[in-house]
């Protein structure tokens, strides 16, 4: 069960560039490992991460199997107004995981 | 090691040939074919220039399964001075693709950190593509003691 965790400051000044940290628990099966019988364990990873603020894209990452298990991303966002960050992770199998964080901007 | 004139000329010729054949980031070697192809697809055939982008990676990775890397591109991130994307490649992995970060004006800063898998000691390459079409790259060698492909 992929579980996301996100760290966003609760408040900021208008125009400030804040730092956001995100983590989701996921095995990120790369598709190059073999099982005991020598068969390739099929690939199953989170292949896309997106961050939006009040509906507008902020940052995204196209992810390949070389990203470590429990994918971690740290990036920045410029906030001009209060609102909500929406984070989304997309699995190879089509599942989507989301998280939301509000921020007060004065 | 004392070089004869003949050897020096030979070395110079060899280095020149390397520079033309593969993308030459260091004097020692060119990037692999797989990496070069991905890079050229990303840049639209342009060879990246040095500067603007800094790739930070440890000199020695304690664990190849999780190697922290950061990319930072100098940019006002507004108007025409904008970083569109940064592609990360692991030149010595079975598949060089690692990730592509996509930025917008709302990013504020063209900077991102993540953790990656490295199968063995190799070069990690970061390529930045700017809104105006210019491309820049940085490269760091990471020594890996315990490989990170789980094999």
gemmi code that builds the backbone of each chain (N, CA, C; Angstrom):
import gemmi

chains = {
    "A": [
        ("UNK", (0.865, -1.189, 0.000), (0.000, 0.000, 0.000), (0.896, 1.231, 0.000)),
        ("UNK", (0.883, 1.998, -1.079), (1.744, 3.174, -1.162), (1.178, 4.304, -0.309)),
        ("UNK", (1.982, 4.809, 0.602), (1.510, 5.870, 1.490), (2.340, 7.117, 1.264)),
        ("UNK", (1.707, 8.243, 0.955), (2.505, 9.457, 0.746), (2.649, 10.299, 2.015)),
        ("UNK", (3.785, 10.975, 2.115), (4.014, 11.938, 3.200), (4.591, 13.192, 2.593)),
        ("UNK", (4.051, 14.323, 2.986), (4.488, 15.584, 2.389), (4.791, 16.618, 3.472)),
        ("UNK", (5.848, 17.415, 3.261), (6.197, 18.467, 4.214), (6.140, 19.808, 3.489)),
        ("UNK", (5.194, 20.638, 3.905), (5.013, 21.977, 3.331), (4.890, 22.945, 4.494)),
        ("UNK", (5.559, 24.106, 4.440), (5.408, 25.063, 5.536), (3.944, 25.498, 5.652)),
        ("UNK", (3.495, 25.774, 6.894), (2.084, 26.138, 7.101), (1.794, 27.552, 6.608)),
        ("UNK", (2.832, 28.407, 6.620), (2.606, 29.787, 6.187), (3.843, 30.323, 5.479)),
        ("UNK", (3.619, 31.384, 4.700), (4.732, 32.018, 3.990), (4.323, 33.431, 3.597)),
        ("UNK", (5.334, 34.226, 3.180), (5.035, 35.581, 2.729), (4.804, 35.536, 1.220)),
        ("UNK", (3.971, 36.433, 0.739), (3.693, 36.474, -0.708), (4.998, 36.662, -1.469)),
        ("UNK", (5.198, 35.821, -2.466), (6.411, 35.914, -3.284), (7.561, 35.054, -2.778)),
        ("UNK", (7.357, 34.442, -1.595), (8.431, 33.625, -1.029), (8.574, 32.309, -1.808)),
        ("UNK", (9.798, 31.818, -1.878), (10.036, 30.514, -2.499), (10.234, 29.501, -1.365)),
        ("UNK", (9.296, 28.583, -1.245), (9.348, 27.615, -0.144), (9.933, 26.278, -0.623)),
        ("UNK", (10.315, 25.452, 0.332), (10.847, 24.126, 0.018), (9.812, 23.078, 0.394)),
        ("UNK", (9.599, 22.139, -0.492), (8.630, 21.066, -0.253), (9.357, 19.730, -0.321)),
        ("UNK", (9.040, 18.852, 0.620), (9.625, 17.507, 0.604), (8.495, 16.499, 0.483)),
        ("UNK", (8.692, 15.495, -0.371), (7.657, 14.476, -0.518), (8.282, 13.101, -0.483)),
        ("UNK", (7.531, 12.171, 0.070), (8.004, 10.792, 0.183), (6.799, 9.885, 0.011)),
        ("UNK", (6.957, 8.821, -0.737), (5.878, 7.833, -0.811), (6.502, 6.460, -0.640)),
        ("UNK", (5.858, 5.599, 0.157), (6.415, 4.261, 0.354), (6.012, 3.427, -0.859)),
        ("UNK", (7.007, 2.900, -1.532), (6.753, 2.090, -2.740), (8.014, 1.314, -3.056)),
        ("UNK", (7.868, 0.054, -3.383), (9.026, -0.817, -3.613), (9.848, -0.406, -4.841)),
        ("UNK", (9.173, 0.206, -5.812), (9.858, 0.603, -7.058), (10.594, -0.613, -7.657)),
        ("UNK", (9.835, -1.645, -7.955), (10.425, -2.855, -8.561), (10.937, -2.494, -9.953)),
        ("UNK", (12.261, -2.565, -10.107), (12.889, -1.995, -11.309), (12.689, -2.807, -12.578)),
        ("UNK", (12.419, -4.089, -12.426), (12.259, -4.900, -13.629), (13.562, -5.532, -14.093)),
        ("UNK", (14.648, -5.363, -13.316), (15.900, -6.044, -13.677), (16.253, -7.143, -12.672)),
        ("UNK", (15.518, -7.198, -11.555), (15.831, -8.217, -10.550), (15.254, -9.561, -10.969)),
        ("UNK", (15.886, -10.646, -10.497), (15.391, -11.991, -10.821), (14.954, -12.668, -9.536)),
        ("UNK", (13.948, -13.556, -9.653), (13.533, -14.318, -8.478), (14.428, -15.563, -8.339)),
        ("UNK", (14.129, -16.396, -7.339), (14.989, -17.554, -7.068), (15.056, -18.526, -8.244)),
        ("UNK", (14.001, -18.539, -9.069), (13.994, -19.449, -10.215), (14.725, -18.854, -11.414)),
        ("UNK", (15.164, -17.608, -11.286), (15.865, -16.961, -12.385), (14.958, -16.171, -13.308)),
        ("UNK", (13.673, -16.068, -12.971), (12.757, -15.283, -13.806), (12.827, -13.811, -13.410)),
        ("UNK", (12.682, -12.954, -14.395), (12.691, -11.511, -14.133), (11.428, -11.152, -13.357)),
        ("UNK", (11.607, -10.416, -12.263), (10.457, -9.887, -11.516), (9.967, -8.674, -12.294)),
        ("UNK", (8.683, -8.671, -12.693), (8.227, -7.587, -13.570), (8.336, -6.205, -12.932)),
        ("UNK", (8.571, -5.219, -13.782), (8.672, -3.834, -13.340), (7.340, -3.346, -12.783)),
        ("UNK", (7.425, -2.618, -11.665), (6.239, -1.964, -11.121), (6.753, -0.776, -10.305)),
        ("UNK", (6.645, 0.406, -10.898), (7.165, 1.595, -10.225), (6.146, 2.726, -10.273)),
        ("UNK", (6.421, 3.736, -9.474), (5.718, 5.015, -9.612), (6.413, 5.680, -10.782)),
        ("UNK", (5.696, 6.027, -11.851), (6.383, 6.570, -13.027), (6.177, 8.068, -13.212)),
        ("UNK", (5.285, 8.670, -12.384), (5.071, 10.102, -12.526), (4.694, 10.714, -11.192)),
        ("UNK", (5.250, 11.891, -10.929), (4.887, 12.661, -9.735), (4.553, 14.069, -10.187)),
        ("UNK", (3.430, 14.605, -9.703), (3.098, 15.984, -10.069), (2.705, 16.787, -8.833)),
        ("UNK", (3.004, 18.073, -8.872), (2.627, 18.989, -7.805), (1.941, 20.179, -8.444)),
        ("UNK", (0.740, 20.487, -7.963), (0.005, 21.656, -8.459), (-0.347, 22.547, -7.287)),
        ("UNK", (-0.493, 23.844, -7.548), (-0.936, 24.773, -6.519), (-2.148, 25.527, -7.044)),
        ("UNK", (-3.252, 25.419, -6.336), (-4.500, 26.033, -6.792), (-4.763, 25.705, -8.258)),
        ("UNK", (-4.499, 24.450, -8.604), (-4.800, 23.971, -9.949), (-3.724, 24.212, -10.993)),
        ("UNK", (-2.698, 25.028, -10.674), (-1.659, 25.317, -11.670), (-0.417, 24.453, -11.414)),
        ("UNK", (0.201, 23.921, -12.485), (1.378, 23.065, -12.310), (2.556, 23.825, -11.707)),
        ("UNK", (3.203, 23.183, -10.742), (4.371, 23.765, -10.084), (5.637, 23.009, -10.479)),
        ("UNK", (5.571, 21.686, -10.337), (6.747, 20.845, -10.543), (6.248, 19.448, -10.843)),
        ("UNK", (6.971, 18.733, -11.692), (6.627, 17.332, -11.896), (7.886, 16.550, -12.215)),
        ("UNK", (7.785, 15.241, -12.082), (8.932, 14.392, -12.359), (8.482, 13.161, -13.119)),
        ("UNK", (9.135, 12.906, -14.261), (8.930, 11.661, -14.992), (9.955, 10.696, -14.430)),
        ("UNK", (9.464, 9.594, -13.891), (10.317, 8.730, -13.083), (10.644, 7.423, -13.788)),
        ("UNK", (11.916, 7.050, -13.769), (12.366, 5.787, -14.343), (12.790, 4.837, -13.219)),
        ("UNK", (13.009, 3.543, -13.551), (13.294, 2.565, -12.497), (14.542, 2.823, -11.666)),
        ("UNK", (15.406, 3.747, -12.096), (16.614, 3.997, -11.309), (16.378, 4.921, -10.116)),
        ("UNK", (15.148, 5.372, -9.938), (14.839, 6.130, -8.722), (14.665, 5.107, -7.601)),
        ("UNK", (15.265, 5.398, -6.449), (15.266, 4.445, -5.336), (13.878, 4.119, -4.807)),
        ("UNK", (13.767, 2.998, -4.121), (12.526, 2.637, -3.438), (12.148, 3.761, -2.491)),
        ("UNK", (10.842, 3.881, -2.243), (10.311, 4.974, -1.421), (10.758, 6.315, -1.997)),
        ("UNK", (10.283, 6.613, -3.204), (10.756, 7.802, -3.923), (10.622, 9.082, -3.117)),
        ("UNK", (11.723, 9.806, -3.082), (11.811, 11.052, -2.334), (12.089, 12.199, -3.313)),
        ("UNK", (11.337, 13.270, -3.168), (11.621, 14.465, -3.973), (11.585, 15.690, -3.094)),
        ("UNK", (12.575, 16.543, -3.281), (12.597, 17.847, -2.613), (12.679, 18.882, -3.725)),
        ("UNK", (11.809, 19.883, -3.676), (11.798, 20.890, -4.737), (11.246, 22.176, -4.159)),
        ("UNK", (11.084, 23.200, -5.009), (10.643, 24.504, -4.521), (9.350, 24.960, -5.162)),
        ("UNK", (8.694, 25.918, -4.490), (7.482, 26.508, -5.045), (7.442, 27.972, -4.641)),
        ("UNK", (7.045, 28.815, -5.595), (6.893, 30.235, -5.296), (5.422, 30.465, -5.003)),
        ("UNK", (5.114, 30.960, -3.812), (3.724, 31.159, -3.441), (3.380, 32.640, -3.424)),
        ("UNK", (2.333, 32.998, -4.172), (1.911, 34.393, -4.237), (0.603, 34.627, -3.495)),
        ("UNK", (-0.076, 33.543, -3.128), (-1.386, 33.648, -2.483), (-1.615, 32.398, -1.643)),
        ("UNK", (-2.598, 32.450, -0.757), (-2.943, 31.264, 0.027), (-3.592, 30.237, -0.880)),
        ("UNK", (-3.538, 28.995, -0.451), (-4.179, 27.982, -1.281), (-3.793, 26.573, -0.893)),
        ("UNK", (-4.005, 25.673, -1.844), (-3.788, 24.252, -1.582), (-2.848, 23.636, -2.603)),
        ("UNK", (-1.882, 22.907, -2.077), (-0.996, 22.111, -2.925), (-1.633, 20.749, -3.117)),
        ("UNK", (-1.604, 20.259, -4.343), (-2.102, 18.909, -4.629), (-0.948, 18.086, -5.193)),
        ("UNK", (-0.692, 16.940, -4.578), (0.405, 16.076, -5.012), (-0.184, 14.777, -5.532)),
        ("UNK", (0.374, 14.279, -6.617), (-0.136, 13.032, -7.189), (1.018, 12.140, -7.630)),
        ("UNK", (0.878, 10.861, -7.314), (1.840, 9.850, -7.749), (1.089, 8.833, -8.584)),
        ("UNK", (1.654, 8.444, -9.740), (0.977, 7.493, -10.624), (1.801, 6.223, -10.738)),
        ("UNK", (1.150, 5.082, -10.482), (1.815, 3.781, -10.532), (1.722, 3.224, -11.956)),
        ("UNK", (2.657, 2.373, -12.344), (2.625, 1.684, -13.645), (1.270, 1.034, -13.877)),
        ("UNK", (0.653, 0.498, -12.799), (-0.612, -0.228, -12.960), (-1.804, 0.721, -13.030)),
        ("UNK", (-1.554, 2.019, -13.078), (-2.637, 2.991, -13.239), (-3.158, 3.575, -11.946)),
        ("UNK", (-2.790, 2.962, -10.815), (-3.254, 3.517, -9.532), (-2.690, 4.915, -9.349)),
        ("UNK", (-3.498, 5.768, -8.704), (-3.044, 7.120, -8.404), (-3.134, 7.344, -6.907)),
        ("UNK", (-2.106, 7.957, -6.365), (-2.091, 8.298, -4.941), (-1.990, 9.802, -4.842)),
        ("UNK", (-2.773, 10.398, -3.923), (-2.740, 11.855, -3.820), (-2.595, 12.314, -2.380)),
        ("UNK", (-2.141, 13.546, -2.242), (-2.043, 14.185, -0.934), (-2.290, 15.669, -1.149)),
        ("UNK", (-2.779, 16.350, -0.102), (-3.055, 17.787, -0.186), (-2.469, 18.498, 1.010)),
        ("UNK", (-1.978, 19.724, 0.784), (-1.502, 20.528, 1.908), (-1.925, 21.970, 1.667)),
        ("UNK", (-2.473, 22.625, 2.716), (-2.855, 24.026, 2.592), (-1.727, 24.913, 3.099)),
        ("UNK", (-1.671, 26.128, 2.554), (-0.681, 27.098, 3.053), (-1.316, 28.473, 3.133)),
        ("UNK", (-0.986, 29.184, 4.224), (-1.473, 30.547, 4.455), (-0.403, 31.515, 3.960)),
        ("UNK", (-0.765, 32.348, 2.997), (0.231, 33.290, 2.467), (-0.247, 34.714, 2.714)),
        ("UNK", (0.607, 35.499, 3.384), (0.194, 36.875, 3.718), (1.101, 37.912, 3.078)),
    ],
    "B": [
        ("UNK", (55.990, 9.033, -16.643), (56.030, 8.356, -17.936), (56.471, 9.360, -18.984)),
        ("UNK", (57.563, 9.056, -19.646), (58.066, 10.013, -20.629), (57.502, 9.646, -21.996)),
        ("UNK", (56.865, 10.609, -22.646), (56.268, 10.354, -23.961), (57.203, 10.758, -25.069)),
        ("UNK", (57.277, 9.925, -26.069), (58.036, 10.330, -27.255), (57.138, 11.272, -28.040)),
        ("UNK", (57.709, 11.982, -28.971), (56.908, 12.914, -29.779), (55.827, 12.158, -30.535)),
        ("UNK", (56.201, 10.953, -31.013), (55.249, 10.151, -31.778), (54.053, 9.789, -30.916)),
        ("UNK", (54.341, 9.415, -29.639), (53.268, 9.021, -28.727), (52.360, 10.204, -28.406)),
        ("UNK", (52.973, 11.375, -28.237), (52.194, 12.572, -27.918), (51.245, 12.904, -29.056)),
        ("UNK", (51.753, 12.820, -30.299), (50.902, 13.107, -31.458), (49.767, 12.094, -31.537)),
        ("UNK", (50.103, 10.827, -31.241), (49.099, 9.773, -31.276), (47.983, 10.038, -30.278)),
        ("UNK", (48.383, 10.448, -29.069), (47.412, 10.751, -28.011), (46.505, 11.899, -28.425)),
        ("UNK", (47.108, 12.930, -28.983), (46.339, 14.115, -29.388), (45.331, 13.739, -30.464)),
        ("UNK", (45.770, 12.912, -31.421), (44.863, 12.471, -32.495), (43.707, 11.667, -31.930)),
        ("UNK", (44.060, 10.768, -30.984), (43.037, 9.934, -30.365), (42.006, 10.756, -29.620)),
        ("UNK", (42.486, 11.740, -28.884), (41.575, 12.590, -28.098), (40.654, 13.374, -29.018)),
        ("UNK", (41.210, 13.858, -30.120), (40.395, 14.615, -31.082), (39.307, 13.713, -31.661)),
        ("UNK", (39.676, 12.471, -31.970), (38.706, 11.523, -32.541), (37.582, 11.263, -31.550)),
        ("UNK", (37.947, 11.085, -30.291), (36.947, 10.853, -29.237), (35.981, 12.018, -29.150)),
        ("UNK", (36.510, 13.222, -29.244), (35.682, 14.425, -29.090), (34.629, 14.481, -30.173)),
        ("UNK", (34.971, 13.984, -31.338), (34.026, 14.032, -32.455), (33.024, 12.880, -32.367)),
        ("UNK", (33.503, 11.710, -31.938), (32.648, 10.527, -31.996), (31.562, 10.513, -30.939)),
        ("UNK", (31.926, 10.603, -29.670), (30.908, 10.564, -28.629), (30.900, 11.888, -27.917)),
        ("UNK", (29.933, 12.117, -27.058), (29.948, 13.360, -26.295), (31.079, 13.256, -25.285)),
        ("UNK", (31.969, 14.197, -25.329), (33.126, 14.083, -24.460), (32.995, 15.052, -23.303)),
        ("UNK", (32.781, 14.519, -22.124), (32.643, 15.372, -20.955), (33.938, 15.479, -20.189)),
        ("UNK", (34.662, 14.398, -20.171), (35.950, 14.437, -19.478), (37.001, 14.051, -20.497)),
        ("UNK", (38.242, 14.269, -20.178), (39.301, 13.910, -21.108), (39.403, 12.394, -21.213)),
        ("UNK", (38.892, 11.705, -20.203), (39.121, 10.266, -20.132), (38.232, 9.461, -21.078)),
        ("UNK", (36.949, 9.795, -21.173), (36.075, 8.937, -21.951), (34.826, 9.671, -22.392)),
        ("UNK", (34.146, 9.099, -23.381), (32.896, 9.671, -23.859), (31.732, 8.937, -23.190)),
        ("UNK", (30.537, 9.544, -23.196), (29.356, 8.910, -22.627), (28.995, 7.686, -23.474)),
        ("UNK", (28.265, 6.734, -22.866), (27.876, 5.523, -23.584), (26.897, 5.865, -24.701)),
        ("UNK", (26.733, 4.938, -25.646), (25.809, 5.165, -26.762), (24.388, 5.367, -26.270)),
        ("UNK", (23.990, 4.542, -25.275), (22.619, 4.632, -24.758), (22.353, 5.997, -24.149)),
        ("UNK", (23.330, 6.484, -23.373), (23.175, 7.802, -22.742), (23.152, 8.894, -23.799)),
        ("UNK", (24.068, 8.794, -24.754), (24.176, 9.820, -25.794), (22.866, 9.927, -26.570)),
        ("UNK", (22.279, 8.793, -26.897), (21.020, 8.811, -27.661), (19.917, 9.503, -26.861)),
        ("UNK", (19.790, 9.140, -25.575), (18.750, 9.765, -24.745), (18.982, 11.259, -24.630)),
        ("UNK", (20.243, 11.630, -24.480), (20.582, 13.032, -24.336), (20.214, 13.801, -25.600)),
        ("UNK", (20.560, 13.245, -26.761), (20.292, 13.927, -28.027), (18.790, 14.021, -28.285)),
        ("UNK", (18.042, 12.979, -27.893), (16.584, 13.047, -28.034), (16.031, 14.175, -27.184)),
        ("UNK", (16.576, 14.320, -25.993), (16.108, 15.334, -25.045), (16.457, 16.741, -25.521)),
        ("UNK", (17.672, 16.894, -26.053), (18.116, 18.240, -26.434), (17.777, 18.583, -27.875)),
        ("UNK", (17.195, 17.642, -28.592), (16.875, 17.891, -29.996), (18.134, 17.948, -30.840)),
        ("UNK", (19.143, 17.169, -30.452), (20.363, 17.103, -31.256), (21.442, 18.084, -30.845)),
        ("UNK", (21.135, 18.986, -29.924), (22.137, 19.977, -29.506), (23.080, 19.360, -28.491)),
        ("UNK", (24.373, 19.690, -28.614), (25.311, 19.239, -27.603), (25.314, 20.251, -26.461)),
        ("UNK", (25.121, 19.777, -25.213), (25.034, 20.724, -24.099), (26.335, 21.464, -23.837)),
        ("UNK", (26.195, 22.703, -23.381), (27.358, 23.500, -22.992), (27.582, 23.327, -21.494)),
        ("UNK", (28.754, 23.705, -21.035), (29.032, 23.646, -19.591), (28.498, 24.917, -18.955)),
        ("UNK", (28.157, 24.830, -17.685), (27.725, 26.034, -16.971), (26.258, 25.996, -16.609)),
        ("UNK", (25.843, 26.896, -15.778), (24.466, 27.108, -15.311), (23.906, 25.980, -14.452)),
        ("UNK", (24.205, 24.751, -14.787), (23.646, 23.645, -14.013), (24.742, 23.017, -13.157)),
        ("UNK", (24.375, 22.731, -11.913), (25.297, 22.042, -11.017), (24.630, 20.766, -10.531)),
        ("UNK", (25.325, 19.663, -10.715), (24.860, 18.376, -10.208), (25.670, 18.054, -8.957)),
        ("UNK", (24.990, 17.829, -7.855), (25.686, 17.473, -6.623), (25.420, 16.005, -6.343)),
        ("UNK", (26.490, 15.246, -6.171), (26.372, 13.818, -5.879), (27.560, 13.437, -5.010)),
        ("UNK", (27.419, 12.424, -4.161), (28.553, 12.068, -3.298), (29.692, 11.483, -4.127)),
        ("UNK", (30.920, 11.702, -3.668), (32.057, 11.123, -4.365), (32.037, 9.613, -4.232)),
        ("UNK", (31.667, 9.159, -3.019), (31.566, 7.727, -2.767), (30.172, 7.427, -2.208)),
        ("UNK", (29.462, 6.514, -2.846), (28.126, 6.149, -2.372), (28.255, 4.938, -1.457)),
        ("UNK", (27.785, 5.117, -0.218), (27.871, 3.993, 0.733), (26.979, 2.858, 0.272)),
        ("UNK", (25.859, 3.209, -0.312), (24.877, 2.222, -0.726), (24.329, 2.592, -2.091)),
        ("UNK", (24.632, 1.765, -3.093), (24.194, 2.062, -4.459), (22.691, 2.045, -4.634)),
        ("UNK", (21.966, 1.537, -3.621), (20.511, 1.488, -3.718), (19.865, 2.844, -3.503)),
        ("UNK", (20.571, 3.718, -2.796), (19.975, 5.021, -2.516), (21.068, 6.086, -2.425)),
        ("UNK", (21.290, 6.729, -3.551), (22.325, 7.745, -3.670), (21.653, 9.102, -3.830)),
        ("UNK", (21.870, 10.024, -2.891), (21.206, 11.327, -2.989), (21.861, 12.204, -4.054)),
        ("UNK", (21.048, 12.828, -4.880), (21.576, 13.775, -5.866), (20.712, 15.021, -5.886)),
        ("UNK", (21.354, 16.136, -6.201), (20.643, 17.411, -6.306), (21.050, 18.088, -7.597)),
        ("UNK", (20.086, 18.693, -8.272), (20.419, 19.538, -9.420), (19.972, 20.952, -9.106)),
        ("UNK", (20.776, 21.900, -9.587), (20.511, 23.308, -9.360), (20.840, 24.044, -10.645)),
        ("UNK", (19.897, 24.792, -11.180), (20.186, 25.538, -12.404), (20.000, 27.018, -12.120)),
        ("UNK", (21.010, 27.825, -12.471), (20.912, 29.276, -12.288), (19.878, 29.815, -13.258)),
        ("UNK", (18.821, 30.407, -12.714), (17.784, 30.960, -13.578), (16.861, 31.817, -12.746)),
        ("UNK", (16.392, 32.925, -13.343), (15.438, 33.782, -12.640), (14.083, 33.089, -12.549)),
        ("UNK", (13.873, 32.097, -13.370), (12.609, 31.358, -13.437), (11.432, 32.305, -13.632)),
        ("UNK", (11.600, 33.254, -14.521), (10.478, 34.123, -14.861), (10.681, 34.646, -16.276)),
        ("UNK", (9.572, 34.900, -16.948), (9.635, 35.398, -18.321), (10.344, 34.416, -19.232)),
        ("UNK", (11.334, 34.894, -19.963), (12.055, 34.027, -20.888), (13.223, 33.303, -20.246)),
        ("UNK", (13.607, 33.721, -19.039), (14.701, 33.043, -18.344), (14.093, 31.931, -17.499)),
        ("UNK", (13.874, 30.801, -18.156), (13.142, 29.724, -17.506), (13.780, 28.381, -17.839)),
        ("UNK", (13.893, 27.530, -16.833), (14.354, 26.160, -17.057), (13.118, 25.319, -17.296)),
        ("UNK", (13.081, 24.601, -18.400), (11.920, 23.748, -18.674), (12.065, 22.403, -17.987)),
        ("UNK", (13.181, 21.729, -18.248), (13.367, 20.391, -17.707), (14.831, 20.089, -17.452)),
        ("UNK", (15.043, 19.159, -16.528), (16.391, 18.645, -16.291), (16.311, 17.122, -16.352)),
        ("UNK", (17.141, 16.530, -17.196), (17.158, 15.071, -17.319), (18.378, 14.519, -16.598)),
        ("UNK", (18.174, 13.431, -15.877), (19.279, 12.777, -15.168), (19.539, 11.430, -15.836)),
        ("UNK", (20.808, 11.143, -16.120), (21.187, 9.864, -16.719), (22.276, 9.203, -15.895)),
        ("UNK", (22.197, 7.881, -15.781), (23.240, 7.123, -15.086), (23.982, 6.343, -16.155)),
        ("UNK", (25.154, 6.819, -16.501), (25.849, 6.315, -17.677), (26.227, 4.843, -17.605)),
        ("UNK", (26.341, 4.291, -16.414), (26.792, 2.909, -16.279), (25.710, 1.946, -15.817)),
        ("UNK", (24.469, 2.391, -15.727), (23.370, 1.505, -15.325), (22.891, 0.705, -16.536)),
        ("UNK", (22.241, -0.461, -16.303), (21.715, -1.229, -17.446), (20.805, -0.372, -18.329)),
        ("UNK", (20.091, 0.535, -17.726), (19.267, 1.508, -18.449), (19.636, 2.889, -17.904)),
        ("UNK", (20.184, 3.780, -18.743), (20.676, 5.057, -18.208), (19.602, 6.019, -17.701)),
        ("UNK", (18.341, 5.800, -18.074), (17.295, 6.744, -17.660), (17.110, 6.725, -16.145)),
        ("UNK", (17.013, 7.901, -15.544), (16.811, 7.995, -14.096), (15.528, 8.777, -13.815)),
        ("UNK", (15.494, 10.009, -14.283), (14.316, 10.850, -14.045), (14.440, 12.114, -14.872)),
        ("UNK", (13.301, 12.771, -15.092), (13.309, 14.089, -15.717), (12.465, 15.005, -14.847)),
        ("UNK", (13.086, 16.079, -14.372), (12.364, 17.062, -13.566), (11.807, 18.119, -14.503)),
        ("UNK", (10.542, 18.476, -14.324), (9.919, 19.516, -15.137), (9.556, 20.693, -14.242)),
        ("UNK", (10.031, 21.879, -14.625), (9.814, 23.065, -13.802), (8.857, 24.036, -14.471)),
        ("UNK", (8.302, 24.940, -13.673), (7.459, 26.022, -14.203), (7.861, 27.300, -13.474)),
        ("UNK", (7.270, 28.426, -13.867), (7.541, 29.680, -13.160), (7.202, 29.546, -11.690)),
        ("UNK", (6.154, 28.769, -11.399), (5.737, 28.596, -10.012), (6.730, 27.764, -9.188)),
        ("UNK", (7.721, 27.166, -9.843), (8.741, 26.436, -9.093), (9.567, 27.432, -8.271)),
        ("UNK", (9.713, 28.647, -8.785), (10.493, 29.656, -8.063), (11.990, 29.464, -8.232)),
        ("UNK", (12.431, 28.240, -8.073), (13.849, 27.894, -8.216), (13.939, 26.597, -9.017)),
        ("UNK", (14.922, 26.526, -9.919), (15.083, 25.283, -10.693), (16.050, 24.391, -9.930)),
        ("UNK", (15.498, 23.764, -8.911), (16.334, 22.943, -8.046), (15.521, 21.736, -7.601)),
        ("UNK", (16.143, 20.560, -7.549), (15.424, 19.383, -7.085), (16.412, 18.371, -6.536)),
        ("UNK", (15.936, 17.608, -5.555), (16.752, 16.566, -4.931), (15.977, 15.267, -4.966)),
        ("UNK", (16.689, 14.162, -5.212), (16.049, 12.856, -5.120), (17.092, 11.824, -4.742)),
        ("UNK", (16.685, 10.556, -4.703), (17.633, 9.483, -4.404), (17.551, 8.471, -5.546)),
        ("UNK", (18.720, 8.026, -5.996), (18.741, 7.142, -7.153), (19.544, 5.876, -6.911)),
        ("UNK", (19.365, 4.926, -7.835), (20.085, 3.656, -7.768), (21.252, 3.670, -8.740)),
        ("UNK", (22.404, 3.249, -8.263), (23.571, 3.134, -9.132), (24.078, 1.702, -9.062)),
        ("UNK", (24.173, 1.051, -10.226), (24.577, -0.352, -10.264), (26.058, -0.530, -9.922)),
        ("UNK", (26.859, 0.482, -10.263), (28.311, 0.383, -10.036), (28.896, 1.780, -10.172)),
        ("UNK", (30.179, 1.897, -9.934), (30.872, 3.178, -10.102), (30.646, 3.683, -11.530)),
        ("UNK", (30.255, 4.943, -11.659), (29.928, 5.483, -12.981), (29.713, 6.986, -12.915)),
        ("UNK", (29.497, 7.551, -14.111), (29.179, 8.977, -14.212), (27.672, 9.183, -14.145)),
        ("UNK", (27.265, 10.204, -13.416), (25.871, 10.649, -13.443), (25.867, 11.959, -14.227)),
        ("UNK", (24.946, 12.067, -15.177), (24.899, 13.239, -16.054), (23.576, 13.965, -15.841)),
        ("UNK", (23.637, 15.290, -15.729), (22.420, 16.100, -15.615), (22.402, 17.088, -16.773)),
        ("UNK", (21.284, 17.133, -17.504), (21.167, 18.041, -18.650), (19.970, 18.950, -18.450)),
        ("UNK", (20.199, 20.258, -18.575), (19.124, 21.237, -18.417), (18.717, 21.779, -19.777)),
        ("UNK", (17.413, 21.844, -19.990), (16.891, 22.412, -21.228), (16.144, 23.688, -20.858)),
        ("UNK", (16.550, 24.791, -21.461), (15.965, 26.087, -21.121), (14.847, 26.435, -22.107)),
        ("UNK", (14.001, 27.365, -21.704), (12.879, 27.788, -22.547), (13.372, 28.325, -23.887)),
        ("UNK", (14.512, 28.982, -23.895), (15.029, 29.566, -25.143), (15.766, 28.537, -26.000)),
        ("UNK", (15.702, 27.273, -25.585), (16.295, 26.219, -26.400), (17.731, 25.865, -26.051)),
        ("UNK", (18.381, 26.690, -25.234), (19.782, 26.376, -24.889), (19.818, 25.194, -23.918)),
        ("UNK", (20.909, 24.449, -23.989), (21.056, 23.273, -23.124), (22.413, 23.273, -22.432)),
        ("UNK", (22.406, 22.846, -21.174), (23.618, 22.808, -20.366), (23.709, 21.472, -19.657)),
        ("UNK", (24.936, 21.074, -19.300), (25.044, 19.813, -18.577), (26.146, 19.864, -17.540)),
        ("UNK", (26.040, 18.946, -16.589), (27.085, 18.751, -15.597), (27.217, 17.246, -15.409)),
        ("UNK", (28.371, 16.817, -14.986), (28.628, 15.390, -14.847), (29.449, 15.152, -13.581)),
        ("UNK", (29.100, 14.104, -12.847), (29.865, 13.779, -11.645), (30.088, 12.269, -11.633)),
        ("UNK", (31.293, 11.868, -11.235), (31.528, 10.437, -11.089), (31.217, 10.037, -9.658)),
        ("UNK", (30.475, 8.951, -9.499), (30.166, 8.447, -8.160), (30.754, 7.055, -8.031)),
        ("UNK", (31.586, 6.871, -6.983), (32.159, 5.556, -6.740), (31.160, 4.758, -5.906)),
        ("UNK", (30.893, 3.530, -6.317), (29.892, 2.719, -5.630), (30.533, 1.443, -5.129)),
        ("UNK", (30.380, 1.176, -3.837), (30.973, -0.045, -3.287), (29.957, -1.189, -3.312)),
        ("UNK", (28.708, -0.904, -2.878), (27.663, -1.924, -2.944), (26.667, -1.502, -4.016)),
        ("UNK", (26.616, -2.230, -5.108), (25.780, -1.875, -6.255), (24.296, -1.898, -5.938)),
        ("UNK", (23.541, -1.070, -6.629), (22.136, -0.876, -6.296), (21.130, -1.405, -7.289)),
        ("UNK", (21.405, -2.585, -7.900), (20.360, -3.077, -8.791), (19.727, -4.328, -8.229)),
        ("UNK", (20.081, -4.671, -6.987), (19.438, -5.772, -6.292), (19.763, -7.124, -6.872)),
        ("UNK", (20.723, -7.195, -7.777), (21.004, -8.472, -8.445), (21.998, -9.339, -7.692)),
    ],
}
model = gemmi.Model(1)
for chain_id, residues in chains.items():
    chain = gemmi.Chain(chain_id)
    for i, (resn, *xyz) in enumerate(residues, 1):
        res = gemmi.Residue()
        res.name, res.seqid = resn, gemmi.SeqId(i, " ")
        for name, pos in zip(("N", "CA", "C"), xyz):
            atom = gemmi.Atom()
            atom.name, atom.element = name, gemmi.Element(name[0])
            atom.pos, atom.b_iso = gemmi.Position(*pos), 0.0
            res.add_atom(atom)
        chain.add_residue(res)
    model.add_chain(chain)
structure = gemmi.Structure()
structure.add_model(model)
structure.setup_entities()
